[in-house]
């Protein structure tokens, strides 16, 4: 499940995700918002991950390919989660994603919003 967050500053798109992620989550929620953001300028992306129940093959493909179409538009990606291995993966492989990436604890959500906006 992915749902769009509506309490973010202008210029930031954000989502709350949890459970098992499906291709439809990306197709119906994330990609339309990403298209709108890329059309107006920089992509500043916040994802809040409460829990993670895995990804379908289609969701994994959507996740891997969604950044490629607008490669130069990505500026910052903030991951907000208390899932330890996600913090480690962001630290290890963040350099492979377009734009800057940074992981934050759930308690630091407001700092994540400030960072991704900046």
Phi, psi and omega per residue, in radians:
X1 nan 2.286 3.024
X2 -2.285 2.288 3.049
X3 -2.274 2.579 -3.113
X4 -1.337 2.447 3.051
X5 -1.595 2.398 -3.107
X6 -1.991 0.140 -3.090
X7 -1.872 0.600 -3.080
X8 -1.907 2.744 3.116
X9 -1.112 2.735 3.067
X10 -0.961 2.450 3.128
X11 1.597 -0.093 3.121
X12 -2.011 2.263 2.987
X13 -1.866 2.463 -3.082
X14 -2.532 2.721 -3.062
X15 -2.498 2.624 2.973
X16 -1.941 2.281 -3.089
X17 -2.251 2.620 3.089
X18 -2.949 2.821 -3.120
X19 1.261 -2.662 3.133
X20 -1.547 2.251 -3.128
X21 -1.572 2.364 -3.099
X22 -2.040 2.789 3.118
X23 -0.998 -0.653 3.140
X24 -1.078 -0.557 3.081
X25 -1.035 -0.782 3.126
X26 -1.227 -0.846 -3.068
X27 -1.083 -0.752 -3.006
X28 -1.600 -0.422 -3.040
X29 -2.029 -0.986 -3.002
X30 -1.302 -0.881 -3.038
X31 -1.078 -0.742 3.089
X32 -1.064 -0.718 3.116
X33 -1.159 -0.703 3.106
X34 -1.101 -0.748 3.110
X35 -1.049 -0.779 3.135
X36 -1.121 -0.759 -3.119
X37 -1.146 -0.761 -3.126
X38 -1.150 -0.565 -3.141
X39 -1.226 -0.434 -3.114
X40 -1.771 -0.068 3.118
X41 2.533 -2.398 -3.077
X42 -1.239 2.567 3.059
X43 -1.752 2.015 3.044
X44 -2.042 2.051 -2.835
X45 -2.170 2.203 3.103
X46 -2.098 2.271 3.074
X47 -2.215 2.219 3.093
X48 -1.863 2.053 -3.066
X49 -1.987 1.778 -3.139
X50 -1.249 -0.869 3.109
X51 -2.580 2.869 -3.086
X52 -2.367 2.071 3.140
X53 -1.886 0.280 3.130
X54 1.784 -3.096 -3.119
X55 -2.399 2.467 3.009
X56 -1.259 2.858 3.102
X57 -1.015 -0.710 3.119
X58 -1.133 -0.663 3.107
X59 -1.166 -0.721 3.106
X60 -1.063 -0.767 3.125
X61 -1.092 -0.790 3.116
X62 -1.052 -0.731 -3.134
X63 -1.100 -0.764 -3.111
X64 -1.211 -0.581 -3.038
X65 -1.680 -0.284 -3.023
X66 -1.138 -0.493 -3.134
X67 -1.443 -0.346 -3.033
X68 -1.189 -0.700 -3.088
X69 -1.078 -0.550 -3.105
X70 -2.141 0.792 -2.998
X71 -0.902 -0.755 -3.064
X72 -1.414 -0.224 -3.114
X73 -1.385 -0.434 -3.084
X74 -1.160 2.198 3.091
X75 -1.953 -0.914 -3.115
X76 -2.531 2.492 3.069
X77 -2.258 2.101 3.102
X78 -1.941 2.213 3.062
X79 -1.841 2.180 3.122
X80 -1.997 1.978 -3.101
X81 -2.858 2.754 2.988
X82 -1.854 0.206 3.109
X83 -1.437 1.895 -3.002
X84 -0.971 -0.784 -3.069
X85 -1.156 -0.452 3.096
X86 -1.221 -0.635 3.048
X87 -1.076 -0.801 -3.125
X88 -1.116 -0.735 3.139
X89 -1.133 -0.677 3.104
X90 -1.120 -0.749 3.110
X91 -1.112 -0.737 -3.086
X92 -1.318 -0.716 -2.982
X93 -2.026 0.110 3.135
X94 -1.020 -0.532 -3.140
X95 -1.125 -0.332 -3.117
X96 -1.458 -0.227 -3.124
X97 -1.625 2.690 3.094
X98 -1.205 2.527 -3.136
X99 1.318 -3.074 3.105
X100 -1.511 2.543 3.078
X101 -2.245 2.601 3.105
X102 -2.735 2.446 3.111
X103 -1.806 2.505 -3.134
X104 -2.304 2.641 3.031
X105 -1.298 2.740 3.126
X106 -0.972 -0.653 3.141
X107 -1.170 -0.291 -3.104
X108 -1.843 0.469 -3.103
X109 -1.004 -0.741 -3.118
X110 -1.132 -0.611 3.058
X111 -1.156 -0.629 3.094
X112 -1.123 -0.748 3.105
X113 -1.092 -0.774 3.106
X114 -1.053 -0.763 -3.106
X115 -1.160 -0.821 -3.080
X116 -1.175 -0.519 3.122
X117 -1.280 -0.631 -3.033
X118 -1.093 nan nan
